[in-house]
Amino acid sequence: MGQETEAAVRRKAFADYQINEKLVALAKRNVIIMHCLPAHHGEEVSVGLLDSPQSVVFDQAENRMHAQKALLAWIFAKKITYSSAFPHKGRVSYSLLLIFGVTLE
């Protein structure tokens, strides 16, 4: 993404900021690991840590997905409710909203 030439320099500069098993061992027993994804295994997160019992990364991603779906549904309801692009001209189009499980009342 335009920074490929700096990749090696950045990996070295940020190597000490990796979350790994050693760091997690220093935390309390009920520590949870979060990451906004995508994560580079072995770089910013040690290999296997995202799949560990302390990780809630995929739950976090699922919650973000539902929030993004709700935002899209809200945008579509406000901006694309009526459109001549749909075959039933003049009627409210629910097809896009149904994709997201949202109906207009």
Secondary structure, DSSP 8 states (H G I E B T S, - for coil): ---GGGHHHHHHHHGGG-B-HHHHHHS-TT--B---S---BTTTB-TTGGGSTTB-HHHHHHHHHHHHHHHHHHHHHHHSSS-TTSSSTTS---HHHHHTT----
